[in-house]
Amino acid sequence: MIELRQLTKRYGEVAVVDGLSFDVRPGVVTGFLGPNGAGKTSTMRMILGLDRPTSGSATIGGRRYADLPVPLREVGALLDAHAVHPRRTAFDHLLSLAYGNGIGRRRVEEVLGLVGLADVAGRRPGGFSLGMKQRLGIAVALLGDPPVVLLDEPVNGLDPEGIRWIRTLTRSLAAEGRTILLSSHLMSEMALTADHLVVIGRGRLIADTGLETFVQSAARQGVLVRTPDARRLASLLRESGATVRPGADGGLLVTVMSSAEVGALAAAHGIVLHELTPRRASLEEAYLELTGDSVEFATSAAGVVS
């Protein structure tokens, strides 16, 4: 298990990570979310001992990363897909890391096959695409067959097949009982991959909860209604305490009332409905609603056509 306790990192007066405390447990994929500048990468670097905390602690299985006797056998990580020697072949890049951690040549061949790079093992990664470099970085993370895996934006540069492969891989690793911490800005993919979410903003913890709980608690659930008598129905709904706002294609998006309540109200007043659809909020909507005050570079809606 990864344990963070009041983890803080300051540069002068600026706290990029501010008193973070949470656990990353085995057997689930924990999604690590936050706007740009929220402190996600800094947090992962402190977990891996690449940055020294100003205060607090980050431990893996009760130990600091620096105290692990054979790090690659304990923790695998991908933070920067470009962190490879451009003149060393993919095979030799992995082999040099393997030898330094008491890992045999056969394992290098295994992980190259696992990530789909067996056919280009003799090529230098300086000429690889970003997607191929991501796969090589994941091969490094898996080289020691570690029980703990940290991946920072692993789907960058991957095609749809590669993205699906990452999803399947991370979920299968978690199913084996491993501890998986996965950072990504791709909300649609995180919704399919993560079981648990840790959300931070401006270096502070915003949420530490299950995916479904996060979506249900942070975002508005609603009902999409279409009717030729929209103005009258909207008035009746508001009088009954519902919140009504324009939806797509002339429909009404109703919150605070269920679809059954909306249907009953319409029927009681003889209003014909063309559509009555419960609308489940997405992870993206929940995330944007919860982190709206933590965005470092907010954009204006001025001039946007609605």
C-alpha positions, 0 to 999 in steps of 0.5 A: 500500500502507498501511504501519504501523510501530510505530504507537503512540498514548498518552493519558497512561499508556494506550496505545490503539494499542501498537506496531502494524506491518502492511501492507495490500496492493493487490488483496485485501480486508483485514478489520480486526478486534478487540473494542470498545476494541481501537484499530481506529478510532484506528488508522484515524484515524492512517492518515488524519492525523486523530490524531497518533501518539505514535510510529511511522508510518502511510504510504500509498504511502510518504507520510503522508496530510498529504503527499498533494497531492489526498487524495480522489484518493488515499484514500477513507474512511468513518469516521463516517456522521453526518459530514455537514452536515444542511442541505446536500443530498446532492448539494451535500455531495458537490459541495463536496468535489468542487470542493475536490479538483478533481473535476467535477460529473459524478463526483458524479452517478456516485457518487450513482448507484453508491450508489443515492442518485440519486433522493434527491440533492436531499434533506438528509441530516439526514432520512436513515436510518442506511443512507442516510447510510452510502451517502452516506459511501461515495459520499464515499469513492469520489468521487475514484476512489481507489486506497486505500479505508478503511471503518469498519463500513460495513454498520451500518444497512444492510438485507440487500440493502445488505449484499450490495451492500457485499460486492460493491462491496468485492470488485470494488474489490479485483479492480481492484487497489485497497487495501481496509481494511474494519472490521466486527463482523459476522463472517458478512459478513467471512467472505464478504468478506475475503481477509486479516485483521488482528486486534488486541486492546488496541491490539496485533497478534494476527494478520496472516494469510489468512482460511482460515489464521486459521480453521484455526489459531485454532479447533478443527475437529471431528466431530459424532457421533450414536449411541444408544450415546453414553456408550460411544463417548465413553469409547472416544474419550477412551481413544484421545486424543480430546477429547469434549464435548456437542454439539447435540441429544444429539450428541458434538463430537469434536476431535483425531480425524478423521471417518474415525478416529471411524468406524473406532473405532465400527465396530471396537466395533460401535457404530451411528452415526446421524451422522458429520459433519466440522464446520468452525469458523467465523470467529466461533468462531476470532475469539472464541477468539483474542481472548477475553483482549482483550475490554474488557467480559467478560460472565459466563455465570452464569444462562445456560441451556445 
